[in-house]
C-alpha cells in the first residue's frame, strides 16, 4: 500500500523542503517509487532544491482545478527514475486549493507511487492543514531553538485534530527530525539539547541532522543532499531516517546531555 507522508513544522526556515527532497531521493534510491509534492503555493522552493525549476509547465493548482492532468504536471527526476516532483504554483495563493481537488489528486498519487511526500508550508493556515489532511504519517521538523520547538508543539496538536485519521479516531504516526544541531553550541547553552527537545515534544526521534555546509551547497546546486554529498553526515542521517521509516531497526547515536537551563522553562509534556 502507498503511504502519504507530510513534512511539517510551525516555523519557517527549519529545513522542511531540504528534508522533503532528501527523504524523497533516499526512498527512490532504496527502490520505491516516490513523488514529492510542494504545497507551499505562492512561495514554492521544492523545484529549486530538486533542480527542476526550469521544467515547470503545469503545477499543483492546475491539477486541482482540472486545467491539467496529473501526468502533465509531474516532473520526472533525471537522476532517479523512481522520483517525481509535483510543483506548487508561484503565482496563485493557497485559497486556490480546494478540499475536493486535493483529495482527488492525493488519490491519484496513491495509485501511481509507493510514497507521496507532502512538503507543507510553515504555519497553521489552509495550505498547511491541506498538506497534512491526507497523511498516513508525519515528520515534524524542528531546530533546537525555543521558538521553533514551541511552534512544532502547536503543529502536533493540529496533526492530532485536523487530519482524516484524527476524524476517524485513528492515531497518526508522528516522528521528529531535529535539524541544524551542533553539540558544541548545545553544550555552551546556545541552543536546546536533544533531551530538551524530546522532553517538550514527546515524539520518537527519527534523525538528528547536524549543522553542515553540505546541506546549503546541495540546495544551491539544485540537488538533494543525499545525492549531492552521499557520504556527508547529513546525507547519512537522512538515509538512516528512511530506513527507520521503512521499519528497519537502525541504531541512533544521540549525544548524551544533561537537562539544560532552557529546558526548565518547558515542564509540560506533549499529550
Secondary structure, 3 states (H helix, E strand, C coil): CCEEEEEECCCCCCCHHHHHHHHHHHHHHCCCCEEEEECCCCCCCHHHHCCCHHHCCCCHHHHHCCCCCHHHHCEECCCCCCEEEECCCCCCCHHHCCHHHHHHHHHHHHHHCCEEEEECCCCCCHHHHHHHHCCCEEEEEEECCHHHHHHHHHHHHHHCCCCHHHHCCCCCEEEEEEEEECHHHHHHCCCCCHHHHHHHHCCEEEEEEECCHHHHHHHHCCCCHHHHCCCCHHHHHHHHHHHHHCCCCCCCCCCCCCCCCHHHHCCCCCC
